[in-house]
Amino acid sequence: MRSALAVPALTACLFLALAWACPALQAQEPAQAPQAIPEPPAGTQAPRDIDTPPAFIKRPAAKPRATRPDLTFAQKPAPADFRGLAWGSDLARQDGLLPVTQPVALPGTYFRADERLRLGQAEIRSVAYYFPKGRLTGVGIVFEGQDNFFLLKDHLIDLYGPGRQMGDRYGWTWSNFFIDLRMRENLGELRYQIQP
């Protein structure tokens, strides 16, 4: 019974001793203000531009890079004509051209009855000549099959150098002219066009 009463009495004494000691400790030590961090010596501050190295580090000289070829434009000259018809030719001076009327009439679009249906090694279905204002501005060629697509592409690469892929199209671009080759399902189109 004695030991059970001793625990609460000891706890009460401990609380009284702590309550008496804490105010005494606070009175003995006055609160001190935090000391300011001294400024670093001159010339040792971090640079304002994080990419600028410190003065004692010298960056190595950059190695010269090889310039990449500009693939925006074709490397060889654009064609001056298509099968003897120069770009910008006057329709009135051309013989052998017939207007396209089947399956529907297409104003300003013509074909040749004796057209050779091969271009390079590829077989083609038709060739249309575009004279929207009486002057030759473009030619459209229709073909079938992947094999003819690759034969036409190889033929054009031989003539004008490598072109570039633009989505589902492959083509060559000059400042005032372009050639565009594309394939959808089993039908393809090759277009030569003056840029406006």
ZIMO-V790889 format. One line per field, one symbol per residue. psi: psi as a letter, one per 20 degrees, with the letter a starting at -180 (. if undefined). A space follows every 10 residues. Layout:
# ZIMO-V790889
psi: ???
This chain:
# ZIMO-V790889
psi: hghhhhghhh ghhgggghhh hghhhhhgoq pqqqqqpqqq qqijqqqhoh ipqrhippqq ppqpqppqqo jgqqhrqqqi rolioqpjqp hhjpqjpqqp ipiqpopjpr rphkpplqoc iqpqgqpppo mhkjqoirpp pprqqhghgh ggggghhhgj rpbqpncjqp rpprhjqqpp prppdjprpp ppppp.
